[in-house]
């Protein structure tokens, strides 16, 4: 069983690593075309997209792991996609209504909003498809989906920035690439569409049966995404676009690849959790096995980060990006603790403890805001932020361990 878990983890992790090769290469090329301010502006736009991508699915994709058969997961997948489209349309209508009533406008304009909504749909569908494939233990298709999204968005940004370097080309390229991947994902599934009446019944049934995900997981994950994007927004607001660009590059070049490897382990964890749930067995052994793999991989990252992070940033991106290398080294404890805690935090969904997650996310948001706004300098703020967030992830690790061993509500 342990060998199968390692084999599946290696299979999914290899896809995650490959899906980062092109984005990393494209990022290296993009920093040669763009200034840090452009990355800072794009990071602000991506913050909006990331939060909206969480909202449009109502976090119902987490419920896929609770469905026992592939056919049931297909029906839920169709319902989630329809939910995504409905909420996206409502978002656009609400925006234009507010704009006409009070004259408020999106910082990136109406076109930027449309691109943001389309990108949010693409990002959300990608996450839904990854959850669908992982819960069905279809790891080959999961890798294809992950690679397709990374390839299409990276190529879109590279092509447009080559002809017109700037923040606008970054979000236009991301949108076009995301739409290409969306067509690919829809073509892969080809879900049958029932009559409008049956479709309405299916949506209402899903929203009713999985209301805990809407009531607890949606606000919790929205707060989590805001907490993840807020550092860039606060840094840009308090210290300028350039510092925000450095932080955005670190999160893209270090945080994102680590996050994908962590998600690869989570994908296998989900697939095994479905089997454990069907067999009515304990999650404790699966938890311990996953924890051991996470710690082993994390140890390698910590040694590399403290050893060569600063040197590599300056070597690859140039001396003007040396500050990003220093930030990457300082943020090592944060990335390490998040790498270990995030996959295991899925225990809140398996044990139906979403209310605990919601409380934790509120506290995390408070920690992020206080640590980045109270200190008088960026260096001090960064140190406080890394310490506070690392402690919070350590506490979440304890909570997930208790959930795995109690297997019920805390």
Order of alpha helices (4+ residues) and beta strands (2+ residues): alpha-alpha-alpha-alpha-alpha-alpha-alpha-alpha-alpha-alpha-alpha-alpha-alpha-alpha-alpha-alpha
